[in-house]
Each structure stands twice: as structure tokens, then as C-alpha cells.
Amino acid sequence: MIVARADIPIIDSASAPYWDAARQGRLLIAECGACGRVHHYPRPFCPHCWSDAVRPVQASGAGTLYTYSTVYANDLAPFRDRLPYVAAIVELAEGPRVMTTIEGAQPDGLRVGMAVTASFRPVDADDPDSSYLTVFTPSEEPA
């Protein structure tokens, strides 16, 4: 029996440009051609005005840690091998908030409001065709 991994994204035509950009080390968000507002996660319509005139635009990758939680228990593979890890919401400089993980810092060194920067890594380091994830790392010295 083949068991699907919980951390492998399902890529569709609407999200493919975002995953391709992550593989290239770029963070994309969506911009609405009708109202001019940006949003994230990828979807074929604007959540602000419902227009379908959305297009991917490159984000700076800069943000601030809006909130976070250290996860100490998760029985799903491969998350159980990463414990503890930090699940977070980052507010991008462009405005949208994204769900992510914080890497490269100990949980006790994090603080709400600290500057973070997008970083990219393969979902599966052993698979050269793996999708790439957008994670965030502190861009200032942790407390």
C-alpha cells in the first residue's frame, strides 16, 4: 500500500507558477488587476473584489513574524522527525499574511514582530524533482 505524504503539495494550474518560482528562489503573491490589491494563497479570483483578473507578482520576501507556535507533538511522517518545529504566520512587507514555518532559529529566540526573510528548500531533499517550500528565517539576530 502506498501512503501519500502529508507534506507533498498538490500542484494545479492555478498554483504551478508559485511552486515554479519557489524552486527558483522567488516568492510570488497574487495581484488583482481590477482593485490593485495583493493576496496570498494562489486562487483564480480576488478575495477582495471577486475579479478573476489576478496575476502572479514577485514579492520582496521580507516580512515580520506575526504569530507562531512551537509544535512538540505530531505523529505524521515526516513532521515527527522534525520535532520541535515552529509553525508561524508571517506578515509580508506587501501586506498578505502567509502560513509557514520558521527555520534557522531556536523557538525561545523568536519574538512577535521580528524581521524574517523568505528562504526556499526542497520538500524532499532526497528527490531531485521535489517541490520547493517557502519557509522563513530570522533576518535579525534572535533575542
Sequence and secondary structure as in RCSB ss.txt:
>XXXX:A:sequence
MIVARADIPIIDSASAPYWDAARQGRLLIAECGACGRVHHYPRPFCPHCWSDAVRPVQASGAGTLYTYSTVYAND
LAPFRDRLPYVAAIVELAEGPRVMTTIEGAQPDGLRVGMAVTASFRPVDADDPDSSYLTVFTPSEEPA
>XXXX:A:secstr
     TTS    TTTHHHHHHHHTT  EEEEETTT  EE S  SS TTT  S EEEEE   EEEEEEEEEE    
STTGGGG SEEEEEEEETTS EEEEEE SS GGG  TT EEEEEEEES TT TT  EEEEEEESS   
